[in-house]
């Protein structure tokens, strides 16, 4: 658990890369979590970028704000 975030159970994420998945931070669009083998780690995007949720569950990357919907 990283700041209250718990990784999804194994097998809950379709399209994830094995035991590795990325998840948006619930309160800060500049941060995200990487779940590796069930352990959440908090990361931040480089200055001037925000986390963009990917097309498949458990995917995503930092991107320019104008390229992120919402």
Secondary structure, 3 states (H helix, E strand, C coil): CECCECCCCCCCCCCCECCEEEEECCCCCCEEEEEECCEEEEEECCCCEEEEECCCCCCEEEEEHHHCCC
